[in-house]
Amino acid sequence: MSELDLSDKRILVTGGAGFLGRQVVEQLVKAGANIDNISIPRSRDFDLRVMENCQRVAEKQNIIIHLAAHVGGIGLNQQKPAELFYDNLMMGVQLIHAAYQAGVEKFTCLGTICAYPKFTPVPFKEDDLWNGYPEETNAPYGVAKKALLVQLQSYRQQYGFNGIYLLPVNLYGPEDNFDPKSSHVIPALIRKVHEAQLRGDKELPVWGDGSPTREFLYSLDAARGIVMATQSYNESEPVNLGTNSEISIRDLINLICELMEYEGEIVWQTDKPNGQPRRCLDTERAKKAFGFTAEMGFKEGLKKTIEWYRQHAA
């Protein structure tokens, strides 16, 4: 498996200032990239929904890693399905086209676990991606991101454009988004428990009934996987990035309460949506194709995330 030498490559990382992006940049440098050759377009300067901006940032780049996304939890998906569809589709479609036009050597696109059908046999295999419609609450986001896989495969077929597509499971870790209006389940629950402790609440309301399962990938592991794929994977098939282990939301909240020493009662809000019933990935393809396996244990990763939040909550 020959690795792409990053030492003289000009690399664009969209979303490079974000939670995952900062760690991807660190991993690129660790893998031999020159920090001075890494560009991070900020959304305030380059709105990637505008084609001219995509063309400007793609110019003279050797590699593009597209992490930028308009993304959030179930609440945001329910409130802004049109924005999530439009923003993610337009950013991705135009950036891929601009990269092809600019002669970019390698394009790494981050997809989403939300692209999988609502009822997918567990563990999710990449070949099951098209066997049904995504879970309704996040289908607009999931379908928009899935369209980028089709684009990359067709550009490879017609133009020989080397674009790869990765499907990371739910991410978590220090520096995550803890804003209750748009955060995912782990940061949302950590903040909820922390604030309940500060107020002395004896009860903790949590959405759904606790039955769905989720799989979580520590952000540093995800960043490592993205860089390994960028260096070593050059095929059209999508690749899962995950841990191949699932935990129910009920067990997750109990674990967070235990680690944070919260002793109140969990009150399940069963009138609120559960989201997709189960999520757990088959991770064999990533292991075989570019040698990636997750390293961070879940409990340890949660501890680090909680510690970071408590230090920065004030």
N, C-alpha and C positions, 0 to 999 in steps of 0.2 A: 504494500500500500504506500505509494509515493506521496509525500506530504508537500503541499504548496509552500514554497519558501516565501515568507512574508516580509523579509528584511528590506526589500526595495519596493514593496507594493504601496500604492496610494489607496487608502481604505476609507470608505464613507460608512459611518454607522448612524442610521436614522434612529432617533430615540436614544442616542448615545449618552444623553445627560440624565436618562431616567433610571429607575430602580434596577432594571436588568442591564440596561445599556452601559452604565458605569463599570459594571463587573465584566461585561464583554470586552470593553476597551482594555481593562487590566489584563484579561486573559490573552488578548491579542499581543500586548507588549511582552507578556511572559512567553508567548510562543514565537517571539522574534521580530514582531512588527516594530517599526520606528514610530514613537509617539508623535513626532513632528509630521508624519505622513498620514495621520488619522484625522479625518474631518468629522465634526458633529454638527449638522445643520440644526439650528434652533427653530422651533415652529413660529416664533414671533418674527424671525427674519425670512424664513422660507416656508410658506404654507404649501405643503406638498399636494394639496388638492388642486393646485394651479400648475398646468403643464410646464410653463416657462420656468418655474422654480425647480421642478424635477430635472429639466434639461440643464439648468445652471449647476445644480449640485452634482449631477452625474458626470459632467464634463471632466476629462482627464483622470477619472478614477479607474483603478484596476479591479477593485473588489467593492461590492456594495453589500452590506448586511442590513436588511430592512426589519427593524424592530418597532418602529413608530406605529402606534395604533391608538385609536379612540376606544377605550375599553373600560369595563367596570363590572360590578356584581349584578345580581338579578334585578335590583331596584332600578339601576341606571338603564338596563336593557328594556325594562318595562316602560320607562319614561321617555326614552329617546331612541326607539328602534330605527327610525328614518335616518337620524344623524349617524348612528353606528353603522348602518348599511352604507350610506353615501360616503362618509369620510374614509372608511377603511377601504372600500372598493376604489375610490378615485385616487387615493394616495398610492395604493399598490399598483394598480393598472398603469398609471402614468409613469411611475418611477421605473417599472420593469421596461416599459417601452422606451423611455429616455435612456436607460442603461444599455439596451440593445442598440439604439441609434448611436450612442457614444462609444461603442466598441468595448464595453466593460467585459473583463475576462470571466468574472465569477459573480453570481448574484445569489445570496443566501436569504431566503424569505421565511419569516416566522409565521406559521399558520396558527391554528387554535384547536384545542380539544373540543370546542363548541361546534366544530364542523362535523363531528361524528353524528350518525343517526341517534334519535332519542333512545331507541331500544337497540343496542348493539351488544352482541355476545361478549361476555367478559372472559379474559382480557381483550381489549379492543385491538384488533389487528388492522394494519394499514389498508389491507385489501377490502375491509368492510366499510370503508369511508363513504361509498356511494350506495349502500344498501338501505337507504331510507332518508327521511327528512329529519333535520336536527330538532332538538327540544325547542318548543315554541318560544319560550321566554328569551332565548338568545339566538334564534334562527337567523334574524337579519344580519347580525354580526358574523355568525358562523358561515352563512352562505357567501357573504362578501369576501371573506378570507379564503374560502374554498375555491372561488372563481380564480384566485391568483395561482393556484396549483394548475388549473386548466391552462391558464395563460402561459405559465412557464413551460409546461409540457408541449404546448403547441409551438412556442418560440424555439424550443429545442429541436422539434421535428422539422420545422420549416427553415429556421435560420442557423441551427447549430449553436444556439445561445445556451451557455452553461449556467442554468438556474436550478437551485435545489430548494426543497420545501420541507421544513421541520414542523412537527406537531408537538409542542411542549404541553405537558399536563399543567394543572393549576400550580403557579409559582408562589413561593413565600420566602421571607427572609428579612434581615435588617434593611432599613430604608424603604420598605414597602409603602404603599399608599394606605394610610390609616383614616382617610376621610370617610365618615359613615355614609355620605351620599353616593360614593362611587367605588368604595373598596370591595375587595373579594372577601371570602368567608374568614380566613385566618386573621388578617389584620382587623376586620370588623369585630370579631369575637374578642380578640385581645383588648381592643379599646373599650368594648362594652363591659367586660369584666373589670378592667382598671377603673372605669368611671363609676361602676356600681360599688366598688370597694371604697372609693373616695366619698361617695354619698352615704355609705353604710346601708345600701339596699339589701333586703333579705331575699328578694326574688330577682331572677334574671330572665326577661322575655327573649326567646330565640325563635326566629322564623321557621315554619314548617313543623314536621313531626319527628325529626332526628333520624329518619330511616335511610335517606340517601347515603351512598358512599362516595368518597372522593379520594383521589390520589394527589399527593403534593410533592413537588420537586423544589429543593432548596435552590435559591437563585444562583449561587456560586456554581453548583453542579450544572445548572442549565447553561450558564455562560461558558463553562468548559466544553459542554457538548456542542454548542453552537460553533465555537472556534475549531474544535476537532473536525466537525462536518465541513466547515469552510475550507479547511486544509486538505481533507482526505476523501470527501464524498462527491462524486460527479455523476450521479444517476438521476433519472426522471421520477422514480418512485418516491412518495413522501416517506418520512421517517419519524416515528414516535420518539420523544424524549421524556423519560419518566423513571419510576422506581419499581414498577410492577408490584406495588402493594397498595391496598385500599383501606380506608378507615371510615366508619359511619360518622355522620355529623354528631350523633349522640355521644359516641366515644371520643370524638374530637373535643367537644365542649367540656366533657368530663376531665379530659387530660389537661386542657388549658386551665380549668378551674383548680385542678390539683397543683399544677406547676406555679400558678399565681396565688395559691393558698386562699381561694375564695370559697366560702362555705355556704353560700345562699342556695336557694332552690331554683332549679331550671324550670321555667314555664314555657311550654311549647305553644307557639301561635299557629295552630293548625289551619287557620283561615288564610295564612300566607303561603306562597308557592314553595314547593320543595326543590324545583329544578330537575335536572336529569336524574333518573333513579339510581344509576350506578356509573362510576367511572374508574376504570383501572386499565392500564395500557400493557400490551405485549411489547417488551423492549428488546426483543431478540435482534431485530433488523439493525438497530443502532450499534449493538455489541459486535455483530458480524461485519457491518459495513465500515465502521470507523473506530471500533474498540471502546465505545462509550458505555460506562456503567456509573450510576449515581453512587456517591461516597458518603454523603452526610446522613447519619441516622435521624429519624423523624423527631424523636424526643429531644435530641441534642440541638437540632435545627430550631425547634420551637423555643427552647430555652434561650438561644442566642437572639431570636426575634423578639421575645418578651423583654429580655434585658435591654436591647436597643430601644424598644418603645418606651420603657420606663425611664430610661436616661433622657429621652428626647420629648417626652409627653408634656413637660412643663413649657 
